[in-house]
Amino acid sequence: MNERQAPTGNGLGDLEPGTRQRAQLRTRLADVAWTALCVVLALWAVWSAVDLARGATAWAYCAVAWVLLAVALALRVVAVRRRTSL
């Protein structure tokens, strides 16, 4: 294939508005964002729980971390169920 010929085959296609790949891109980005948020909150919650077990007095940070993690996971489950039901 030289430079002037277009590549052949079924690639991913263009990410133009209205295409299937464009709709999947928004879903994939949302999945990555939710996963990153849940991982960060889980690390914070575990870290604060370990600090609390070591004798730190910052129990409020630990409670907030676990509550935020629970809320984020619940919202994630709701979002997945809503997406699959559409």
Secondary structure, 3 states (H helix, E strand, C coil): CCCCCCCCCCCCCCCCCCCHHHHHHHHHHHHHHHHHHHHHHHHHHHHHHHHHHCCCCCHHHHHHHHHHHHHHHHHHHHHHHHHHHC
